[in-house]
Amino acid sequence: MKSWDISINGKNHNIEYSFKKFKNYVTVDGETTLVHSKSSVINLVDYEFKIDDTICNLTALGRKANLAVNGTYLNTNEPYKPFNKVPIWVTVLSFISMIGGFLLSGVISFIIGAIMSAIYISSAIKGKTSRIIFLFVICTAIQVAIMFFFVYIRLSNGL
């Protein structure tokens, strides 16, 4: 759980973000709201709300959360940038990396596919889509190499 105490127009407010049982909750001054992830692969939240006339944006990528008030992140003092929408083709590549990896060589390749999927989506959010195909090819090559390694081990042991 992440929590912020902010003062707006001389009044103190408490904002909390929590991720429980694969669900996102935002609590503003005791009122809890269920917030849905923008991605089916990774936890991706960009939630806008108002306190009085002040615009607040809570963003979360994975379990890392940050709060922007009036367009500036509190933790880093950087300007707020809304997350780009994750293109469908990035989501498809993510599922191919995970499911294809599992079918090629089991859990190890699935984990590699899941880690690479998080990188694909993170890159898409930041607008760096040109490197996603390159990363997909690298991920697939690693998974195929692991598959050949397992086949080699099985053949050398006579299984």
Steps between C-alpha positions, in 0.01 A plus 500: 500500500620848415372809677527876452395786727443818301366845580261665257355845575620470859319170559690172551405197291613138514534296181579128507567252223486127561525191283322203659393172340580632150278807551596867532344722763532877539384651827452876521414631846349165599297442182627192316468455124577185300723593205556270204832436329535622142688183404408133520864398537650739756354725768463840332299775667453864400216634715394864501294653780426845642529635850321835506622653171838326506565225246687198635633206299597173660715280280621148566718271292528160663516574870670840461255783557538876474267795554491816291330814631435783255715330238810431714598170660551535875782244526717628216377854421483396134206604281210255477482310175196280438574141410473428130241242409654155457447396136325168438800363312718546810250305707495225235881481501489478880265203493704333225817542707342349809284223354743416220785491750308263724419271207862501382677420825273538798509725803847648446409637158161614631676707768735647239196582282323666795803714583543601137125574474534747786784666308289508178214672680727738687658598167159549338386723786809716458438521124812299409323251273789464254699276733215261587541284187875473565434394860240247382752342261761483779246344738397241241865415425570446871194279538591292194858464629366375834278252316798365302702478822227289663473280189878452503498403869217250443670345197839475671341323798309263273154619606 
